[in-house]
Amino acid sequence: MIRFDILTLFPEMFASVLGESILKRAVQAGLIEVRLFDFRDWAEGRHRQVDDVPYGGGDGMVLKPEPLFAAIRAVRAEGPESPVTLLTPQGRRLDQALVQELAARPRLILVCGRYAGVDERVRRHLVDEELSIGDYVLSGGELPALVVIEAVARLLPGVLGNQDSAAADSFPRRLEAPQYTRPLEFEGHAVPEVLVSGHHEAIRRWRKKESLRRTLERRPDLLEKYPPEGEEAALLEELAGEPGRG
Ligand SMILES: C[S@@+](CC[C@H](N)C(=O)[O-])C[C@H]1O[C@@H](n2cnc3c(N)ncnc32)[C@H](O)[C@@H]1O
């Protein structure tokens, strides 16, 4: 069971994603818990202002330090010790290896930025780690937080109906082999014969080889990072020997 504590100005954004399908079932089964905190609740003054103009000028508004410091401190104090993670395009890029690391924690505290971002003192003096979901800029950290929740939840025992489906997924080492379902023939395109042969060993080998082919074609960097050994090395040689290759 992992607890996600989310600090956001837009808690309503989470309801639809958490209220459907696998995440809904994971919440209902107590496999994950998601607590949402609107850090405007920690803002002071009549207007509960959470943002202000940037020193030095420039576009956009910057999230003020006081409400974030107060909110993060209050939330952090509840429950097991946990690093505070800021969602930011400047952070460590999320990949499946990092998702696995996060899935081993009992609790994640995710801070969602907005507008032009957060005051640097939050990042420097309160946040323990910074995480990006990719090299593009979104308008807020809410979608990134949902990406983290879903990617992490999939790895927790019992969340997926069949745990094997997470094990066979693409990443971190290889892309998954092509998949087919019925009908056997669609608009003249047939399913590879081996998949309907009933020959389990031949199917296993075909999948392994096609997974390598995909990885070689689309993500050769993964083969460099995780060099093939044994059967994989032999299959890779077979691929290199195919007409049109090598
Ligand atoms: C418009 S962005 C601010 C970007 C900031 N001015 C910068 O260049 O680093 C507003 C907020 O969206 C979130 N965000 C945007 N893109 C993201 C990404 N790729 N990964 C994680 N969070 C992101 C962050 O929380 C950020 O504070």
The ligand as an ORCA input file, in Angstrom:
! r2SCAN-3c Opt
* xyz 0 1
  C       4.154     26.360    -16.858
  S       4.989     25.279    -15.783
  C       6.324     26.296    -15.230
  C       7.590     26.034    -15.954
  C       8.759     26.884    -15.445
  N       8.577     28.257    -15.823
  C      10.036     26.348    -16.053
  O      10.382     26.759    -17.152
  O      10.670     25.461    -15.434
  C       3.929     25.210    -14.389
  C       4.070     23.961    -13.561
  O       3.684     22.834    -14.340
  C       4.381     21.672    -13.890
  N       5.014     21.056    -15.065
  C       5.016     21.538    -16.315
  N       5.658     20.714    -17.149
  C       6.071     19.658    -16.432
  C       6.785     18.476    -16.733
  N       7.233     18.212    -17.950
  N       7.031     17.602    -15.733
  C       6.598     17.853    -14.484
  N       5.922     18.960    -14.131
  C       5.648     19.859    -15.088
  C       5.366     22.127    -12.827
  O       4.817     21.833    -11.554
  C       5.450     23.621    -13.059
  O       5.747     24.326    -11.874
*
